[in-house]
Amino acid sequence: MADAPRTNGTASASAEPSRSSAVLFPTKIRRRPGSTGEPGEGAELVPIAGQLDALLADAAQDLGLVLDLDQRGAQRGAAPDDEAELVALSSSLGGTLIVPSVKARDGEIELRIVLAEASSPELRVRIERVSRDELSVRAVVMLRDLVTGLRSQPARRAEPGRAPEGTLTVPAKSAGRTALAVNATLFGGVLGYSIQRASGSEDPRLLYPLLAVGAGGGLVMSILAAEEWDVGVGSAWFVASGAWWPSIAGHLIYAGRFGTAWAEGEQWTAGLVAGTMGLSISTLGLALRGMSEGGALLAHSGGGLGLVLGGVTEGLVRGNVDSFPLAGMGYGAGLGWLGAAALAVHWRPPANRVVAMDLGALLGGLGGAALGSPLLLDGPNETQQRVWIGMTGGMALAGAAIGWFMTRPKAEASEKSRKQAHGAAPGMLPIFGVIGQSQVGERRAPVVGLSWSGTLR
């Protein structure tokens, strides 16, 4: 038995949370199977039931429960025959109900203890057949097991924003608010600059107000969004991918196809229109399914790999490494981001595998360019240039495939390890700003810091 202080009465019960208050019903004597209900049946169990009442009351208080003696007196002899009613009764009383019962059976005593908790729709039951000599010990052990098992379950009804019992920190709401604010502020500034460039004006008296209005508007919108919705890190970076990659694609496509000095304003207009459309598409994707950190990485990866592969494709068609493949890079970035973003909405890839795929593509592309560099010596012809471009693009694709393959879950891993390997690895995107909340009693304080962690398998 634990040497815990014993307290009785409603004063103590009111000082404790309702979860620790308890009502112990008198031990009920159940009839033997097939009995006809003769008068005096079970009379030999009456003194045993009285001893159990006193024993279980002491054991319950030793286990940290606060017995509500007023409620116990009011409910004396009123334990419902239908145990389904115990759930509603525990909710109305706002505490834990302990309902013991005994029955004589084949020379032994069958002890049954039912526990009902106000915050749970379930009943916890223990039944054992013991001799009269062991009844007291087993009754205490059974009650201890029931109470310990109840406390080991997570709380079913927790107040929003409050830390679970025994913890000092809870995840902060909108953990991606800082990433969203930074990207929204920068993109708002780019929008203001794009509007100024698209108008054909170079007057700084127009430029700086537009920059201030665009950046400030982006910051305010991000704050309002983070307060209204729980914006995670993955959601913030997915929205950022929808803003940046289509904008880059619009600029590159227009510069590659209509790259003239007089068309510079139209180039910024194309980027502005494409960025706005991409932002709308990414927001719609979040509204449909939400986003994991691995999905956000996949969207950025699709834009980056599409940029490279689109340039490689245009280079293969032209067979000229001297001209920069702006249009191909633009088409690749736009289509790559769109395809990856659509896939990320329906598939939650592990973040560590996406990072490994990107690193493999980068190293493979550099390796292919290095291996094929002798082809560019001494005035290469179109065939040699196409071979060099093909080696660079092919090695990049091979590196991406190898990176994805090398980080696959091991076949001999247990089922639990396999599930963890396929789940989204937290922290693979940078989290900077408020990353948690510290709470002691009623006092709360934000936890500010920078987090970037993860495991490459």
C-alpha positions in Angstrom: 0.0 0.0 0.0 1.2 3.5 -0.8 1.5 5.8 2.3 -0.7 8.5 0.8 -2.6 10.9 3.1 -6.2 10.0 3.7 -8.9 12.6 3.3 -12.6 12.4 3.6 -15.5 14.7 3.1 -16.8 17.1 0.6 -14.3 19.8 1.4 -11.5 17.7 0.2 -13.5 16.6 -2.8 -14.1 20.1 -3.8 -10.5 20.9 -3.6 -9.5 18.1 -5.9 -10.5 17.8 -9.6 -13.6 15.8 -10.3 -11.6 13.1 -11.9 -10.2 12.0 -8.5 -13.5 12.0 -6.5 -15.1 8.6 -6.1 -18.3 7.0 -4.8 -18.0 3.5 -3.3 -21.3 1.6 -3.3 -22.0 -1.0 -0.6 -21.0 -4.5 -1.6 -23.9 -6.2 -3.2 -24.7 -9.9 -2.5 -25.6 -11.7 -5.7 -27.6 -14.9 -5.8 -26.2 -18.3 -6.9 -27.1 -19.5 -10.4 -30.4 -21.4 -10.4 -31.5 -20.2 -7.0 -35.2 -19.6 -6.3 -34.6 -16.6 -4.0 -35.4 -18.2 -0.7 -35.4 -15.9 2.4 -32.1 -15.7 4.1 -30.1 -16.7 1.0 -26.6 -15.3 1.1 -26.9 -14.4 4.8 -23.4 -15.9 5.4 -22.0 -13.3 3.0 -23.4 -10.3 4.9 -20.5 -9.9 7.4 -18.1 -10.4 4.5 -19.7 -7.7 2.5 -19.4 -5.3 5.5 -15.7 -6.1 5.9 -15.2 -5.5 2.2 -16.9 -2.0 2.4 -14.4 -0.9 5.0 -11.4 -2.5 3.3 -12.2 -1.0 -0.1 -12.8 2.4 1.3 -9.3 2.4 2.9 -7.7 1.0 -0.3 -9.4 3.6 -2.5 -8.1 6.4 -0.4 -4.6 4.9 -0.4 -4.8 4.9 -4.2 -5.3 8.6 -4.2 -9.1 8.6 -4.7 -11.2 11.1 -2.7 -14.3 9.4 -1.4 -17.4 11.5 -1.5 -19.1 10.4 1.7 -22.2 12.5 1.2 -22.8 11.0 -2.2 -22.1 7.6 -0.8 -24.7 8.0 1.8 -27.3 9.3 -0.6 -26.6 6.4 -3.0 -26.5 3.7 -0.3 -28.2 0.6 -1.5 -29.0 2.3 -4.9 -26.5 0.6 -7.2 -28.5 -0.1 -10.3 -29.1 -3.7 -11.4 -28.5 -2.7 -15.0 -24.8 -1.9 -15.3 -25.5 0.1 -18.4 -26.9 2.8 -16.1 -23.6 3.2 -14.3 -22.1 5.3 -17.2 -24.9 7.8 -17.0 -24.8 7.8 -13.2 -21.0 8.4 -13.1 -21.4 11.4 -15.5 -24.2 12.9 -13.4 -22.2 12.5 -10.2 -19.0 13.7 -11.9 -16.6 11.1 -10.6 -15.6 7.5 -10.4 -18.1 4.8 -9.3 -16.9 1.6 -7.5 -19.4 -1.2 -7.4 -18.3 -4.4 -5.6 -20.4 -7.5 -5.4 -19.9 -11.1 -4.0 -21.5 -14.4 -4.7 -21.0 -17.8 -3.1 -19.9 -20.4 -5.8 -18.7 -24.0 -5.3 -17.2 -23.4 -1.9 -15.5 -20.2 -3.0 -16.4 -16.5 -3.2 -16.7 -14.9 -6.5 -15.7 -11.2 -6.2 -16.7 -8.7 -8.9 -15.6 -5.1 -9.0 -17.0 -2.7 -11.6 -15.4 0.7 -12.2 -17.2 3.5 -14.0 -15.4 6.8 -14.9 -17.3 10.1 -15.7 -15.1 10.9 -18.7 -15.3 7.5 -20.3 -18.2 5.6 -21.9 -16.6 2.2 -20.9 -16.9 0.0 -17.8 -13.9 -1.7 -16.3 -14.6 -5.0 -14.7 -12.5 -7.5 -12.7 -13.8 -10.9 -11.6 -12.0 -13.5 -9.5 -12.9 -16.6 -7.5 -11.0 -16.8 -4.2 -11.2 -18.5 -0.9 -12.4 -16.7 2.2 -8.9 -16.4 3.5 -7.6 -14.7 0.4 -10.6 -12.5 -0.2 -9.2 -9.3 1.5 -5.9 -9.4 -0.3 -7.3 -10.1 -3.7 -10.0 -7.3 -3.3 -7.3 -4.7 -2.7 -5.2 -6.0 -5.6 -8.2 -6.0 -8.0 -9.1 -2.4 -7.0 -5.5 -1.3 -7.5 -5.3 -2.8 -10.9 -8.5 -1.2 -12.0 -7.5 2.3 -10.8 -4.0 2.0 -12.2 -5.4 0.9 -15.6 -7.8 3.8 -15.6 -5.1 6.4 -14.9 -2.8 4.9 -17.6 -5.4 5.7 -20.3 -5.1 9.1 -22.1 -7.6 11.7 -21.1 -10.7 11.6 -23.3 -12.0 15.1 -22.5 -9.2 17.7 -22.4 -9.8 21.4 -22.4 -8.7 23.0 -25.7 -5.2 24.6 -25.4 -4.5 23.0 -22.0 -1.5 20.7 -21.4 -2.3 17.1 -20.5 -1.7 16.2 -16.9 1.9 15.8 -16.1 3.3 17.7 -19.2 4.8 21.1 -19.3 4.6 21.8 -23.1 1.9 21.4 -25.7 2.2 21.9 -29.5 1.6 25.5 -30.4 -1.3 26.3 -32.6 -0.3 27.2 -36.2 3.3 26.0 -35.9 3.9 27.2 -39.5 2.8 30.8 -38.8 6.3 32.2 -39.0 7.1 30.4 -42.3 3.8 31.6 -43.7 4.5 35.2 -42.5 7.9 35.3 -44.1 6.8 33.9 -47.4 3.7 36.0 -47.5 5.6 39.2 -46.8 8.3 38.5 -49.5 5.7 37.5 -52.0 3.6 40.6 -51.3 6.7 42.7 -51.9 7.3 40.9 -55.2 3.6 41.5 -56.2 4.0 45.2 -55.5 7.3 45.4 -57.5 5.6 43.4 -60.3 2.7 45.8 -60.5 5.2 48.7 -60.7 7.2 47.1 -63.5 4.1 46.0 -65.4 2.9 49.6 -65.5 6.1 50.7 -67.2 6.8 53.3 -64.6 10.2 53.7 -63.0 9.2 56.5 -60.6 10.5 55.6 -57.1 7.5 57.5 -55.6 5.3 54.7 -56.9 7.7 51.9 -56.3 8.3 52.2 -52.5 4.6 52.6 -51.6 3.7 49.6 -53.7 6.4 47.5 -52.0 5.2 48.6 -48.6 1.6 48.0 -49.3 2.3 44.5 -50.9 4.6 43.4 -48.1 2.4 44.7 -45.3 -0.7 43.2 -46.9 0.9 39.8 -47.2 2.0 40.0 -43.5 -1.4 40.9 -42.3 -3.1 38.2 -44.4 -0.8 35.6 -43.0 -1.4 36.6 -39.4 -5.2 36.5 -40.0 -4.9 33.1 -41.6 -2.8 31.7 -38.8 -5.3 33.0 -36.2 -8.3 31.6 -38.0 -6.9 28.2 -39.0 -4.3 25.8 -37.5 -1.6 26.3 -40.2 1.0 23.6 -39.9 4.6 23.8 -41.2 3.7 21.6 -44.2 0.7 23.8 -45.1 2.8 27.0 -44.9 5.5 25.7 -47.2 2.9 24.2 -49.6 1.3 27.6 -50.0 4.8 29.1 -50.6 5.4 26.5 -53.4 2.2 27.6 -55.1 3.3 31.2 -55.0 7.0 31.0 -56.0 7.2 28.2 -58.6 4.4 29.4 -60.9 5.8 32.9 -60.7 9.2 31.7 -61.8 7.6 29.7 -64.5 5.6 32.6 -65.8 8.8 34.8 -66.0 10.9 32.2 -67.7 8.3 31.2 -70.3 7.6 34.8 -71.3 11.4 35.6 -71.3 12.1 32.6 -73.4 9.4 33.1 -76.0 9.1 36.9 -76.1 12.4 38.1 -74.7 12.6 41.6 -76.1 13.5 44.9 -74.3 10.0 46.3 -74.8 8.3 43.3 -73.4 9.9 43.5 -69.9 6.7 44.8 -68.4 4.7 42.0 -69.9 7.2 39.5 -68.4 6.3 40.8 -64.9 2.6 40.6 -65.8 3.0 37.0 -66.8 4.8 36.2 -63.5 2.1 38.1 -61.5 -0.8 36.2 -63.2 0.9 32.8 -62.9 1.8 33.4 -59.2 -1.7 34.4 -58.4 -3.1 31.3 -60.1 -0.6 29.0 -58.3 -1.5 30.5 -55.0 -5.2 29.9 -55.6 -4.5 26.3 -56.6 -2.4 25.5 -53.6 -4.9 27.1 -51.2 -7.7 25.0 -52.8 -5.6 21.9 -52.3 -5.2 22.7 -48.6 -8.9 23.2 -48.3 -9.6 19.7 -49.8 -7.1 17.5 -47.9 -4.6 19.4 -45.8 -0.9 18.9 -46.3 2.0 17.0 -44.6 5.5 18.2 -44.5 6.5 15.5 -47.0 3.8 16.6 -49.4 5.1 20.2 -49.2 8.6 19.0 -49.9 7.3 17.0 -52.9 5.7 20.1 -54.3 8.9 22.1 -54.1 10.9 19.1 -55.4 8.6 18.9 -58.4 9.1 22.5 -59.3 12.9 22.3 -58.9 13.3 19.0 -60.8 10.9 20.2 -63.5 13.0 23.3 -63.9 16.1 21.3 -64.6 14.5 18.6 -66.7 12.6 21.2 -68.8 15.8 22.9 -69.6 17.4 19.6 -70.5 14.5 18.8 -72.8 14.9 22.1 -74.7 18.6 21.7 -74.9 18.2 18.2 -76.4 15.8 19.7 -79.1 18.1 22.6 -80.0 21.4 20.8 -79.6 23.1 24.0 -78.4 24.5 24.5 -74.9 25.3 28.2 -75.5 21.7 29.4 -75.5 20.0 29.4 -72.1 16.8 27.2 -72.3 14.5 29.8 -70.5 11.2 28.6 -72.1 11.9 24.9 -71.4 12.9 25.7 -67.8 9.7 27.7 -67.4 7.4 25.0 -68.8 9.2 22.3 -66.7 8.9 24.3 -63.5 5.3 25.0 -64.0 4.2 21.5 -65.0 6.5 19.9 -62.5 5.1 21.9 -59.6 1.5 21.3 -60.8 1.9 17.6 -61.1 3.8 17.2 -57.8 1.3 19.4 -56.0 -1.6 17.4 -57.3 0.1 14.2 -56.2 0.9 15.6 -52.7 -2.7 16.4 -52.0 -3.6 12.6 -52.3 -0.3 11.0 -51.2 1.7 11.7 -48.0 5.3 10.7 -48.9 7.9 10.4 -46.2 9.9 13.7 -46.0 13.2 12.0 -45.6 12.7 10.1 -48.9 11.9 13.3 -50.8 15.0 14.9 -49.5 17.1 11.9 -50.4 15.6 11.9 -53.9 16.5 15.6 -54.4 20.1 15.1 -53.2 20.4 12.1 -55.5 19.2 14.1 -58.5 21.6 16.9 -57.7 24.6 14.6 -57.3 23.7 12.6 -60.3 23.3 15.6 -62.5 26.7 17.1 -61.4 28.3 13.7 -61.9 26.8 13.3 -65.4 27.9 16.8 -66.4 31.4 16.1 -65.1 31.7 12.7 -67.0 30.5 14.2 -70.2 32.6 17.4 -70.1 35.2 16.1 -72.5 32.5 16.1 -75.2 32.4 19.9 -75.0 36.1 20.4 -75.8 37.4 21.7 -79.2 34.2 23.0 -80.8 31.6 20.3 -80.2 29.0 19.6 -82.8 25.2 19.3 -82.1 25.4 15.6 -81.5 28.1 15.9 -78.9 26.2 18.7 -77.2 23.1 16.6 -77.1 25.0 13.7 -75.7 26.4 15.9 -72.9 22.9 17.3 -72.1 21.4 13.8 -72.2 24.1 12.4 -69.8 23.4 15.3 -67.4 19.7 14.8 -67.4 19.8 11.0 -67.4 22.2 10.9 -64.5 20.0 13.3 -62.6 17.0 11.0 -63.1 19.1 8.0 -62.1 20.4 9.7 -59.0 16.8 10.6 -58.0 15.7 7.0 -58.4 18.7 5.7 -56.4 18.0 8.2 -53.6 14.4 7.1 -53.4 15.4 3.4 -53.6 18.1 3.6 -50.9 15.8 5.2 -48.3 13.0 2.6 -48.7 11.9 0.7 -45.5 13.9 -2.4 -44.9 12.0 -5.6 -45.7 13.0 -7.3 -42.5 11.8 -4.4 -40.3 9.0 -5.1 -37.9 5.4 -3.9 -38.6 5.8 -1.1 -36.2 9.1 0.1 -37.8 7.6 -0.2 -41.2 4.7 2.1 -40.2 7.1 4.6 -38.8 9.2 4.6 -41.9 6.2 5.2 -44.1 4.9 8.0 -41.9 5.8 11.7 -42.5 9.1 12.5 -40.7 8.4 15.6 -38.6 10.7 18.5 -38.7 12.2 18.0 -42.2 11.1 21.6 -43.0 12.5 24.5 -41.0 10.4 25.7 -38.1 11.4 29.1 -36.8 9.5 31.3 -34.4 7.1 30.0 -31.8 7.6 26.2 -31.7 5.7 25.4 -28.5 4.1 26.6 -25.3 5.2 26.2 -21.8 2.5 25.9 -19.1 2.8 25.7 -15.4 -0.6 25.9 -13.7 -2.5 28.8 -15.2 0.7 30.5 -16.4 1.6 30.2 -20.1 4.6 31.4 -22.0 5.6 30.8 -25.7 8.7 28.8 -26.5 10.7 30.5 -29.3 13.4 28.8 -31.3 14.6 27.3 -34.6 14.0 23.6 -35.4 15.2 21.6 -38.4 15.6 17.9 -37.8 15.1 14.6 -39.5 16.6 11.2 -40.3 17.9 10.0 -43.6 17.5 6.2 -43.6 
